[in-house]
Amino acid sequence: MKKLLQSLGPGLLFAGAAIGVSHLVQSTRAGADFGFGLLWALLLVNLFKYPFFQYGPRYAAATGESLIDGYKKLGKGILIAYYVLTFATMFTIQAAVTIVTAGLAANLFGIALSPTVWTIIITIICLSILMIGKYKFLDNFIKIIIITLTLSTIIAVVIAVFNIGTPQSFAQTFPQGSLEIAFLIAFLGWMPAPLDISAWHSLWALEKQKNTKDDFNMKKTMFDFNLGYIGTVFLGVCFISLGALVMFGSGEQFSSAAGKFAQQLIHLYTENLGEATSIFVAIAAFTTMFSTTLTTLDASPRAMARSTELIFDKTYKYNYLSWILLLAAGTIIILSFFISNMITMVKIATILSFLTAPFYAIANFMLISSKHTPQQWRPSKAMKILSYLGIIFLIGFSIWYLMNL
């Protein structure tokens, strides 16, 4: 088991970045508002996004370079488009995950500080960890978090199932009206994660190789990725189940304030597991969101630093440091103005991620199928068909959403 855990890395970092707002917030809200009615959406979006996420570690293993390097080979215009899209969305993504973490921190520690102060504290702690511990700490820390959250969530769902005496409806529903449609697109946007995480994943895969000195091989790379991906899908279903079993039909609505939302979220667990477990649940939820905040704070600057070098064909001494400080400062500034409404912040970030998803899907598919990828690493016929269907799905839902604004 120890040897297995040591061999895993980028796949669990992917899970650590993915299992956050999309699960704790969006999936739980989906269950609370629609019961099990949006299971179709969760399963479909995970199926259709799968190839494009997988192409990140696949390309890194095949070529020894990141997707971002590959984008430049497709044409500098693709790389510049990636650069612009990442810059345009990284602040809202970081702000969304940080505000949820701040709410959970306030609930866990019971210290009466403003959300802005909590945001600053969390951001500084994450910065310090990344500056001192770097990738190795991130790699080890995330394994503990994922195992803790998985066990506590499974226990909570099992107890909830036995506590609910009435049969549950699994009839699937399709959202109607602008508000419900906006929620569906937001739900799809970060389920299981924004598609730009595929580029992050390729960077983490390269970093993992530096730390272990192991050679890439197809079997190990795909096992690591698939384990993380299947875990995110499974936990997504678990969080929908918690929302459906405990809150659906109760008349209770999730608050848009981070602190109140955190209380409601912890209540979902403690109502089933008992009040004595609240401290453990609060720790699990907080550490999950903290790990997401930590991984996103590392990944966006890492991606922007590499993109900057490739665009300008020049290396910069403090490239990564400059970007991570800029992201931290931008996140604090944004949350200083919009911190009162967490749900709005999450909605903006998730919808933006869904609308930009077709770009990442097409770019990743073009790259993995091109001459820049060795023949044996290119996708199979089945994966190509799934990729085409995924691109149609992402473009189709984006157009449908824009037509219903």
C-alpha positions, 0 to 999 in steps of 0.5 A, spaced: 500 500 500 505 504 501 509 503 495 502 504 491 501 511 494 508 513 493 507 511 485 501 515 485 501 523 484 498 527 478 492 523 478 490 525 486 492 532 485 487 532 479 482 529 484 484 534 489 483 540 485 477 537 482 474 535 489 472 542 492 467 547 489 464 542 484 463 537 489 462 540 496 458 546 493 455 545 486 453 537 487 450 538 494 446 544 491 444 539 485 441 534 490 438 539 495 434 543 489 433 537 484 434 531 488 437 525 484 434 529 478 441 531 475 444 525 475 444 524 468 448 531 467 453 529 472 454 522 469 454 525 461 459 531 463 464 526 466 463 521 460 464 527 455 470 531 458 474 524 460 478 524 453 480 531 454 482 531 461 486 524 460 490 527 454 494 531 459 498 526 462 498 522 456 501 527 452 506 529 458 508 521 458 508 521 451 513 527 449 516 529 456 513 536 455 506 539 457 500 540 453 502 548 454 508 546 450 504 542 445 499 548 444 505 552 441 507 546 436 499 547 434 501 554 432 503 560 436 495 563 436 493 557 440 498 558 445 496 566 446 489 564 446 490 559 452 494 565 455 489 570 454 483 565 457 487 563 463 489 570 465 481 572 464 479 566 468 484 564 474 482 570 478 475 568 479 477 561 479 481 562 485 476 567 488 471 562 488 475 556 491 478 561 497 471 564 499 468 557 500 475 555 504 474 561 508 467 560 510 469 553 512 475 555 516 471 560 520 466 555 522 471 550 524 475 555 528 470 559 531 474 565 530 470 571 529 474 574 523 471 577 517 471 573 511 476 578 508 481 577 513 480 569 513 481 570 505 488 573 507 490 568 512 488 562 508 492 565 502 498 567 506 498 560 508 498 557 502 503 561 499 508 559 504 507 552 503 508 552 496 514 557 497 517 552 502 514 545 501 513 546 493 511 540 489 513 534 494 509 537 500 503 538 495 504 530 493 504 527 500 499 532 503 493 531 497 493 523 499 491 524 506 486 529 504 483 525 499 483 518 503 480 522 509 474 525 505 472 519 501 471 515 507 467 520 511 463 522 505 461 514 504 460 513 511 455 519 511 451 517 505 451 510 508 448 512 514 443 517 510 440 512 506 439 507 512 436 513 516 431 515 510 425 511 511 421 513 504 423 511 497 427 516 493 425 518 486 430 517 481 426 520 475 431 525 471 429 532 470 431 537 465 432 544 468 427 550 466 427 557 466 433 562 466 435 561 473 435 553 473 439 553 466 444 558 469 445 553 475 445 547 470 451 550 466 455 552 472 454 545 475 457 542 468 462 547 468 466 545 474 464 537 474 468 534 475 473 540 474 474 546 469 478 543 463 484 547 463 486 543 469 488 538 463 494 543 462 495 543 470 495 535 470 501 535 464 505 540 468 504 536 475 506 529 471 512 532 469 514 535 476 512 528 479 517 525 474 523 530 476 521 528 484 521 520 482 526 519 476 521 514 474 520 513 466 513 514 464 509 508 461 502 508 459 500 503 464 502 507 470 500 513 467 493 511 465 492 507 472 494 514 476 489 518 472 483 513 472 484 512 479 483 520 480 478 521 475 473 515 477 474 517 485 471 524 483 465 521 479 464 517 485 464 522 490 460 527 485 454 522 486 455 521 493 455 529 494 448 529 490 446 523 494 447 527 501 443 533 498 438 529 495 437 525 502 437 530 507 435 537 504 431 535 498 424 537 499 425 540 506 424 547 504 431 549 506 435 553 501 443 554 501 445 561 503 449 565 499 454 567 505 460 563 505 459 562 513 452 560 513 453 555 507 459 552 511 454 551 517 449 548 512 454 543 509 457 541 516 449 540 518 448 535 512 453 530 515 452 531 522 445 530 522 446 523 519 453 521 523 451 525 530 453 532 533 459 528 536 462 527 529 461 535 527 469 537 529 471 531 524 466 533 519 468 540 519 476 538 519 475 533 513 471 539 509 476 544 510 482 540 508 478 538 502 477 546 500 484 548 503 487 542 498 483 545 492 485 552 494 492 550 495 493 546 488 489 552 484 494 557 487 500 553 485 497 551 478 495 557 475 501 561 476 505 555 474 501 554 467 502 562 466 509 562 467 511 556 462 506 560 457 510 566 458 516 563 457 514 560 450 510 566 448 516 570 449 522 565 448 525 567 454 526 565 461 525 569 467 528 568 474 522 570 478 517 568 473 513 563 477 514 567 483 511 573 480 505 570 477 503 567 484 504 573 488 499 577 482 494 571 483 494 572 491 493 579 490 488 579 485 484 574 489 484 578 495 482 584 492 476 581 488 474 578 494 474 584 498 469 587 493 464 581 492 465 577 498 458 578 501 455 573 495 459 566 495 454 563 490 454 569 485 462 568 485 462 561 484 456 561 479 461 566 475 467 562 475 463 556 473 459 558 467 466 562 465 469 555 465 464 551 461 464 557 456 471 556 455 471 548 455 470 547 447 477 551 446 481 546 451 477 540 448 479 542 441 486 544 442 487 537 446 484 533 441 488 536 435 494 535 439 494 528 441 492 526 434 497 530 431 504 528 428 507 531 435 504 525 439 508 518 438 503 514 434 503 509 440 500 514 444 495 517 440 488 515 442 484 509 439 478 509 435 473 509 440 477 515 444 476 519 438 469 518 437 468 519 444 472 526 443 468 528 437 461 527 441 464 531 447 466 537 443 459 537 440 456 536 447 460 542 450 459 546 444 451 545 443 450 546 451 454 553 450 450 555 444 444 553 448 445 557 454 447 563 450 441 563 447 437 562 453 440 568 457 
